[in-house]
Amino acid sequence: MIKFTLTACCVAAVLSAAAQQGPVLTAKDYAHAESFLSYNTEPFIDHATVRPNWLPGDKFWFRDLNARGSEFILVNPVKKTISGVFDQVKLAAALSTATGKPYDALMLPFQSFGYSADNTAVIFRADGKLWKCDLQSYQVSPDTGKMAESIAGFGTGRRARGGQGDEIKSPDGKKIAFLKNYNLWVRDVATKKETQLTTDGVKDFGYATDNAGWKMGDGPIMLWSPDSKKIATFKQDQRNVSDMYLVTTNVGKPTLKSWKYPLPGDKTITTIQRVIIDVDVPKVINIQVPPDPHRATLSDDISSSGTFDDVNWSEDASQLAFASTSRDHKDEKFRIADANTGAVREVFEETVPTQYESGWGSINWRYLQKTNEIIWFSERDNWGHLYLYDATTGKVKNQITKGNWVVTNLVKVDEKNRELYFMVDGQESENPYFSQFYKIGFDGKHLTCLTPEAGNHDVTLSPSKNYFVDSYSKPDVPPVTVLRDMNGKLLVTVEKADISRLQATGWKPVTPITVKAHDGQTDLYGLMFTPTNLDPNKKYPIIDYIYPGPQGGSVGGWSFAASRGDNQALAELGFIVVAIEGSSNPLRSKSYHDMNYGNMGDNTLPDQVSGIRQLSQKYTYIDTTRVGIWGHSGGGFATAAAMFRYPDFFKVGISESGNHDNRNYEDDWGERYDGLTSNSNYDAQANENYAKNLKGKLMLAHGLMDNNVPPQNTLLVVEALEKANKDYDLVIFPNSAHGYGGFSPYMMRRRWDYFVKNLAGGETPKEYELKMKTDPRNSK
């Protein structure tokens, strides 16, 4: 009897263990998950992407990717027509004859082309060379004409047509500015003659040099005057700034990499001494203000908008308006300099209790010399709006925009008709992050929505700014692209995305979600990813993908995307995955954004916990006893913080390249969002100080050549875990930077394995290899 009882107990134990055993996943299961990554989903989307390449007369061409391959389409806004750019069959045949290689008409291997001056031929790059095709005879021959330079520069990182790059062309196209030995030079386009504009630039004290600590480049940071006779730039002083160090991993002695990288609290940070350079003389004119901190109204990278930030030339090039940002981003001084003498007039000043910003990705202020006015951006009424200032008195003439919504990007200023065109978030009731295009008068009257369709709108203006291309979509609704005039009138529907082939593969759209923040009142928005074979009667572990900002959020863009990282792929492995845009992120009210100012340790984590619990009440298949979390960079910081601060809620975490202690991250970010070290408790926010609370499974990852978030950030946490006798897992990329580069697929696979094994309790295929590939419709 005793023997029978023991046997029965053993059988029961075996059956119970079998019932609790997690999933056994095979290579086939992983391949299925991989099919939901972007390089496998995007080839099944047709007519989705319209990237206008502008031609004279506001015409533009774009490459349409479709089920047949790709076609080059020409849009004429004046005639309201859409047609093929050229006969692709004839061009493919001619190119095959010229090169001796076969070409498919719908797989033409080039992405850039231009018209000849007389519009009778197209010039394009293919087979590593430049070619010219006569549009009458369709004869193809090598091209060495004037089009060669512009086409050759396509996609190489050299922006010969303007903007920040290694070389910057003047507005009249006659000169090109570039850096050599810490000094600024110009080259005459016609004669190729080079002229040195400055002579006293030296290492760590050079002209127009680019180093934001975490981001740097070889091109000059500068702005040409409208008449191409002057350059606004600066002399960057890093002479007494502290260094950061990284060490390579290789056979033999490692190489020490060092560069200037100030930290919060450093006595000396990078400063800029503003100058104006008279190109024809040449002559350096010092702008008569003390050196400014290396700061801009967008970030510490004073070219983060794509050009020299916070400087506006007057139309006649006699004045230079600029904004000076304080070290802690709390104080902005608006100034106007005489371009001939460097004398400066103080116009007005704005001081905020937390941190000032002028927009998101764009500087939202303008100096209008003709009317002696300034368009200024401010969140002084708790929302990001535009104000009209008198440039003489420095007084506000009137508030231009007003309401519980945000101006995100000032796109066009029409001085003649006294109208502004700008992007807005918060006017769409369905989702406050959906952007729309508006216009309004300088007087604040006649507010008009130019993009009325529901969804998130992405707008591109034509060169003349008389037309705009509008692509609108939702996270779960594919895009429609149209062409409109500046009154919002629809001229032509350019493309409507077709996802029928994608849906036929088993793909399904993401689920938009809304939950309450931890305060129980504020609405939060996000996305939920569920397995395509979801069984609502099962319980699924949930993974929280997090990026806390506060300069951005977990969702990122709110337009349609077939794949968002590996969120859906993870879901296919048997998880529910969520991305919740938590409080303390931008694009809403100022108070919302500043909710965790000075306390980044709690940034959005209470929202994540509250949101997941609410979702589990609505979707009963979510298992809140098995909650995972992962993120990269700021998300890596938040993941470790979640595991340490909420150890009973989050059971498994993967923290990649986290800025775990902001005293070890670049000076501007912490001093902007946490405040100066003298006024903020950085120690209370540092993850290593809470590592002893770890209860679950934590994987840390970092690249040892990370010049954005130095790897010592993660090693501080490693050391603290070891001191606390805590187990952890570590993945190191010896020669990788912040994003891991070619090792990203390896990190992704390790991420999948870690969640399957530790959160789902399952088994994984050994060393599955992700095989990233390109869309075959793109050029080779």
N, C-alpha and C positions, 0 to 999 in steps of 0.2 A: 504493500500500500504506500509506504514511504517512497519506494522506488518509482512508482507510477506518478506520484505527486511531483517529484523532482523532474521527471521527464516532461510532464505537462507544463511545468513552469518554464523549462528550457525552451519548449516549442513556442510558448506564448511570448517569451522574450525575443526569440528569433523573428516571429511574425510582427511583433511591435517594432523591432529595429528595421525590418524591411519596409513597414508602412511609413516610417519616418525618414527613410533614406532619400536624399536629394536626387535630382536628375542626373543621369549619366549622359553627357553631351559628347557627340562624336564630331569628327572633322566635317561631316555633312551638315550638322547643326551650325557649326561655325561658318561654313560657307554660305548657308542660308542667311545668317546674320550679316555677313559681309555684303550680301547682295543689296542691303539697304544703306550702304555707304554711298556718298555722293558720286564717286567715280563709276558706280554701277547703276545709279538711278537717273542721273542727268542725261545719259545717251537716249533715254526713252521719253524725253520731254521735247516737244516740238513747238517752234514759234514763240519761245518764252523770253528770249533775251534780245533786246534791241539796244545796241550801243552805238549811238549816232557818231559818225565821222563826218564833220562838217566840210562843205565845199562852198565856193563862192555862190552868192545869191541865196544863202540859207538852205540850199539843198543839202541832203546828207545821204550817206550810204551806210548800210549795216549788213552784217553777215547773218542770215537766217539759217538756223540749224533745224532740220526737219527729218522726217522718216526716210527721205530719199538721199539725204546727205547735207549739203549746204549750198545756199544760193546767195548771191550778192544782189541786194535790193537798193534801188534809188528812190528817194522820196523828194518831191518838189512841192514845197508849201504854197508857192504862188499859184501853180496850176492845180494843186490838190490831187496830184497823181502819184501812183506807185508803180514802178516798173523794174525790170531787170537792168542792172548796170551795163551789162554787155551780154552777148551771146556766149554763154559758157561752153557750149558744145564746140563752137568754132574756135574759141580761145584755147580750150584744152587740146584740140587737134593741132593748132598752130604751135603751141608750146611743146607738144610731143615731137613735132617735126624739128623744132629748133634745138631741143636738148637730146633727142634720141631716146627719151624715156617715155613710157606710156603714162598718160594722165587721165583720170576719171573726171568728167565734166562736173560732177557733183562732189568731188573731193579735191578741188583745186588747192594746191599746197601753199596758199599765201593768205595773209590776213590784212595786209596793208597795200594800198595803191593810191595813186593820185592821177589827176588829169593833166595832160599837157596844157601849155598856156592857151593854145587855140582850141582846146576841147576836142581835138580830133583823134586823140590817142590816150591810152591809159599806160601808166608806168607802174610796175609792180615788182615785188621781190619773190623769186622762186628758184629752187635748186641752188640756193646760195648766191644768186646773182640778181642784178637788176635788169629788167626787160621792158621793152616798149612794144605795145600792140596797137597798130593802126586800126581804128574802128570801122573803116570802110573796107579795106582789103583783108583784114585780120592776118597781116604779116607780123610775125614776132621777131624782134632783133634785140641784141644787147643795148642797154641805154646808158649813155654817159652825159646826159643833158642836165639841166638845172634841177630837175626833179630828184636827181640822185641823192643829194645831201639830205633832204627831208625824209625820203623814204628809207634811206639807209639808217637813219637814226631811230626808226620806229622800234620800240620795244627794247632798246639797249640801255635805257636809264639816262640817256643824254637828252635833255629837253631844249633843243636848239630854238624852239619857238616861244620860249618864255617859261616862267615858273621856276621853281628851285630845282637845280640839277647840277651836274659837274660844270656846265657852262650855261650862261644865261644871255640870251640875245636881247638887244635893245628893242624898244617899240618900233623904231624905224627900220629894223632889220639890218642895219649897217655895221653894228659892233657886237662883239661877244665878250662878256666878262668872265674871268676865271681866276682861280687861285694858283699861285706859285710861290713856294717858300714863305708862306705866311703873309704874303702881300697880294694885293689885288692888281690884276692886269686886264687889258682889253686887247682884242684882236680885230683888226679891220677885215670885214668879210670879203671885200673886193680884193684888197692888196695882200692880205694875210699878215700884214705888219703888226707886230706886237708892241704894246706900250705899257710900261710899268707905271701904275698910278700911285702906289705908296711905296715907301722905301724903308720905313723903320719897324716893320712887322717882324717879330721874332717868335720862336717857340714859346707857347703859353701866353703870348701877348701879340696875337696876330690879327689882321684885318679880316672881317667877314667869316672867320672860322666857325665851324659847326661842331659843337660838343655840348649836348645836354646831359652828359654823364651816362645815361642809359641809351642814348641815341646820338649818332654822329655820322658825318659824311665828309666827302672831299670837296664838295661844291661850296660856292660862296652863299652866305645869307645876306641878301641885299635886295633893293628895289630901285629899278631905273625910274627916272623922272619921265613924265609924258613926252618931253621934247628930246629925250635920249641924250641929254647933255650933262646930267648929274646922276649920282648914285647915292642912295641913303643906305648906310650900313653902320658898322661899329668896330671898335677894337676890343677884342675879348680878352679880359685879364684873368688868367688862371695861375699866375706865377706862384702864389702862396696857398693854392688850393691843395687839399690832401689827395693822395693817390689811392686807387684801388688796384688790387693785384689778382691775377689768375695765372695758373701754371698748366702748361700742356702735359699730356701723357703720351710718351713716345719711347722708343728704344734710344738709350743714351740720356744725356742730361736734358731735363725739361727746359722749355723756353718760358721766361717770365714775361707776362703781358701786364703792362701798367698804363694807366691813363687817369686823367683828372676826374674825380668822382666825389664831390662833397657829400657829407652826411648831415642829417638833422643835428643841430646844435653846434656844428663846426663854427669856429670863430670867423673863418674866411670862406666865402663862397665865390663862385664865378660872378664877375660883373662885366657890364658892357659900357664902354665909353662911346657914345653916339657921335657919328661924324657924317658929313656930307662931302662927297668927292666931286669936284669939278673935273669932268673927263677931258675936255679939250686942252686945259692948261698944262698938265694936270695940277690939282691943288686940293689939299685936305683942309676942310673947314670944320673945326670942332664945335659941336653943339654945346652951348654954354649951360650945362647942368651937371651936377655931380654924377659919377657913374651909377647906373641902375643895376639892381640885382638881375641876374640872368633869369628873368621871369617874363611871362606874357599873360594876357587876360584869359588865355586858354590853358596854358601849362607852362612848364619851365623851358620847353623846347620852343624857342622864339621863331620857329618856322613850322609849327605843327599844323597850320592851316594850308601849307603848301607854298607859302611865300614868306617874306619877312613880315612878321606879325606886328600889329598895332602901330603901323605907320601909314599915313595917307599923304600923297603929294597933292598940292593944289594943282588945278588944271594948267596954270601958266608956269608951274615949277618954281615959283618964287617963295613958296612956303612949304614946310613939312610939319604936318600935325602928327602927334604921337602920344601914346599913353604909357606912363611909367607905373609899374606894379611893384608894391612893397614886397619884402622878403616873405611875409606871411600871407600875402594876397588879400589883405584887408583894406588896403588903401590904393586908390587909383588917382593919379594926377594927369589931367588932360592938358597938353601943352602944344604951342605952335612956335616953330622956329623959323627965323628968317634964313632962307637957303643961301644967301650971299654972305651973311656975316656970322651966322650961328647964334645970334641973339634969340632968347627964348621968352615968350610971354605965357605966364600961368593963366589958364582959362577957368578951370574949375577942378574940384576934388570931390571924390565920393569915397566914403569910409563905411565899411560894413562890419558887424560884430563877428562874423564867421569868415567867409571867403567870397571874394567877388569873382564872377565869371561873365564873359561877354557873349556866350553862346556855346554851341556844341559842334566842333569841327569847322566853325566859321566865325570870324570876327564881325560882330554885329554893330559896329559903329562906323560912321562916315563923316568926313569933313567936307562941307559944301562951300567952297570959296566964293562962288558967284553971289550967293545970298547971305554969306557970312553966318552960316548956321551949322549945327552939328546934330546928326542923328546919333543918339546914345542909347545903349541897352542897360537896363537896370531891373533888379528884382526887389526894389524898395517897397512895393505894395504886396509882396509875397508871391508875385508871378513875374515871369520874364517878359518885359515889355519895352517898347521903343518910346523915346522922349525926344522932343525938339528943343534944342538949346540955341541961345543967341551966342555966337562965338565972340562977340565984343564984350558983353557983360558977364558971360558965364552963367546966365540965369536960364531957368526952364521957361520956354515960351508956352508949351502945352504938352500934355501927355498924348501920344499918338494912338497907341493901342491900349486896351484895357479890358479886363475880364478874367475869369478863372480858367485861363489857358496860357500857353507859352509860345512866344516867338522863338523859334529855334535857329532860323537861318535867314538873314536879310539878303535876298537874292539880287534885287535890282532897285536902284534909286533913280526915278525919273524926275530930274530937277525941273524940266520944262513944264510938265503937267502936274508937278508937285504930288507925285504918287510913289508909294513904296510897294514892293512886291516881296513876299516873305513866306517861309514855311511856318506852319502852326501845328502844335500838338495840343490836344485837349478839347477840340471842338467836335470830335466824333464821339457820340454817346456810347457806341459799342465798345470802344477801347481808347483810353486817353493817349495811348502811344501812337495811334494812327496819325500820320502827317497829312496835311492838306496845304494847298497853295492859295494864298490870299493876296488881295491888294487893298490899299486904303490911302486916303488923302493925308497930306502932311498935317491937316487940321484935325485928324482923327475921325473924319466923316467918310461915309460911303464904303464901309467895310464889306468886301465882296469875296465870296469863295469862288475860285476859278476851277476847282477840281471837285465837283459835288458828289461824285460816285463814292459809295461806301468802300472803305479799305485804306490801306497805307499807300500814299502817293510818293513816287520818286520823280523829280522834275529836272529836266536838262534844258537850259535856254540855248537858242540859236546864237551865232556870233553877233547878229544885229540886235539881239534881245527883243525881236518882234514876234517870235514864235517860241513854243516850248513843247518838248516831247514829254508826255506824262505816262508813266507806267504805274498801274495800281493793282493791288492784290491784297490778300489776307494770308495769314500763316497756313490756312487750310483751303484757300481759293487761289487758283493760278492767275497769272497776270494778264491784263489787257493793256496794250500800248496804243496811245492815240497822239495825234498832233493837234495843237490848239493855237489860236492867236492869243495875244495878251489880255483880251477881254474874257478869255475862257471859252470862246466859241470853238466847238469841235469842227476841225477841218477834214480830218480823215482818220479812220481807224487803221493803224499801221499793222498790228498783229494781235491775235488772240491765242494764248497758249493752249496747246492741246496735250492733255495728260492721259489720253485713252490708252496709249501703248504702255505707259507706266502702270496704270491701274490693272492692266491685263497681267502684269507680273505678280500681282498680289499685294502691291503697295496700297496703303491707305493713308489719308491725311491725318495730321496731328489733331489733338483735341484741345481747343482753347479752354482755359479754366479761369475762374474768379474765386478768390477766397478773401477773408478778412485778415488784416494784419494783427499782430499781437495785441493791439489796443482794442480790438473787437469792433472797430468802426471803419477804419480805412480800407478801401477796396484795393486788393492786389491782383495782378494779372499774370498769367503764365501759360505754359503749354504742358500737356500730358501725353506721354507716348505709351501705348499699350501693345502687347503682342498681336499680330494679325490673326492668330488663332486663339484669341482670348476666350477662356472659359470662365464666365461670371460666377460659377459655383466654386471655383478654386480660390485659394489665398496666394497672393503674389507678394514677394518682398518688393520694397520700393527703394529706388535710388534717387537721391536729390542731386542734380547737377547745379553747382553754385558758382556764381561770380558776383561778389558783393559790391563791386565798384569801390568808391562811390562815383567814379567817373563813367560807369556803364553798368550793365546788369546781366543776369543769367540768360535771358532770352536773346539779347543782341538785337538783330533786326526783326521787324514785325511784318516784313513782306513774305511772300510765298517762298518756300524752299523745300525741295523734295527730301533733303537730308540735312539735319542739323547736327554736325559732328557725328558721334556714334550713339546718339540717344536712342534712335529707333533700333539700331543694331543690338544694343544692350537689352531693349525690350524684347526682341525676338529670342533672346537667350533665357527668357522666363522672368522678366522683371517689369514693374511699372516704373517709368522714369518721369520725373517732373523737373521743370525749370520755372521757378517762381521769381518774378521781378519784385524783390523786396523793397521795403522803405529804405531811405537814405540814398537812393539812386536819382539821377537827374531826369529831366523832361517832364517834371510835374511842378508842384509848388516849391518855393524856397524852403519853407518849413519842413516839407516832406524830405527834401534833399539833405537838409541839415540835421535830421533826426538823431544821427549818431555822430555829429561833429565832435571831435575830441575824444571819442570812445569807439575806435574802430574794432575793439575786441568783441563787441556785441553786434556789430554791423549786420543787420538783417537775420541773424540766427534765430531770435525769438519768432520772427515772421515765418521762417521755414518750418519750425516745429509746429506752430499754430496752424499753418496752411496744410501740412501733411495730415494732421489730426482731423481737420475739417473734410479733407478729401476722402479719408477713410470712412467717414460717416455717410458720405454720398455714394461712394463707390466701395461696396462692402468686400470686394475682392482684394483690397489693399490690406496688407498685414503690417500693422505698426509695431509688431514685436521684432520685425526684421527690416530695419531702416539703414540704408547705406548712403554715403555722401562722397562726392569727389569734385575736384576743381583744380584749375591751373592758375599759377601766379597769385593774384588776389584770391582766387578760388582755392588755391592750395593753402593759403593762410586761413581762410574761413573753414576749410575742411578740418584742419588740425584743431582749430579753436572749437569747432563743433564736437569733436571727439573728446576734447579735454573739458569743455564747459557743460556739455550735455551727454555725459558718458552712459547714462541709462537709457537714452533715446536713440542715439546713433551707435550702431553696433559695428559697422565696417566703414572705413574711410580710406581714400586714396588722395594724398596731398602732393601735387606736382608743382615744383618750382615756387614754393610759397615765400612771400616776404614776411616771415614769421616774427621778426622784430624790426620795426620800422626805424630803429636807430641804426640798422644795418642796410637800409635801403636809401635811394637817392634823396637828397635834401628837400627837394621841392614837394614831393608827394606828401610826405609826412607833415611838413610845416604848413602845407595848404589845408589838409583835411583834419589834422590833429592839433595844429597850432605849434608855436615854437616850443622847444623842449623846456624852456623856462616857465611856460604856462600850462603844460600838459603832462600828464603822468604816463609817459611811454612805457614805463616798467610794468604798469598794470595791464597793458595790452599785449605784452610779449608772450608768445605761445610757450616758450620754453619754461616759463614760470608756472604753467599749469599742466605740464606733461605728466606729473605724478598722478593725475586723476584718470589717466587712460585705463579703460576696462575692456574695450573691444579690440578689433584687429585693425591696425593702421599700417599702410604702406606709404613711405616717403620716396620721392623721386626728385632728382635735380641734375642739371648739366653742369659739369665742373668748369666750363668756359662760358658761363652765363654772365654777360656783361650788363644785363638789365637788373635781375635780382641775383646778386652774388651768392654762390653756393653756401657760404658761411651761415646764411639764414637757416637752411635746413640742418646743417651740422650742429648748430646751437640746440635744436630740438633733439637731435640724435644724442648728444651728450647728456641732456637733461633726462631723457628716457633711460639711458644707461645708469645714471646716478640713482634713479628711482627704481632700478631693477625691473624695468618694463620691457616686455618683448615687442618687437616691431619688425617690419620688413623694409628693405632699402634697395632702390634701383638707382644706379649711378651711370651717367653717360659721360665718360671721361673727357671727350673733346667736343661736346655739344653745347650750344648756346641755349637761350631761353626756351625755344620751341622744339628742341631735339632733332630738327632737320630730318635726315634720312632714317633716324631711329624712331620716328613717331609711330610707324606701324608696330614696331616691337612694343612700345609703351602701351599702345591700344590693346594689343593682344594680352599683355600682362594684366591690364586693367580688367578685361573680360574674365580672365582666369581667376583673378582675386575675388571678384564678386560672386562668380559661380561657386567657387570652393567655400568661401567664408560666409557669404550671405544666404545663398541658396542651399549650401551643404551638399553640392554636387561634385561631379567629376568632369574633367575637361580633357579634350584631346591633347596629346603631348606636342608642344611646340608648333601649334598651328601657325602657318605663315600667311599674313595678309599680303595680297598682291595688287598694289595700287596701279592703276592704269589711266590713260587719258581717253577722252571721248574721241572715237575714231573719226568723227565728223570734223574735228579741228585739224588745222594744218599740221604737217609733220615737221 
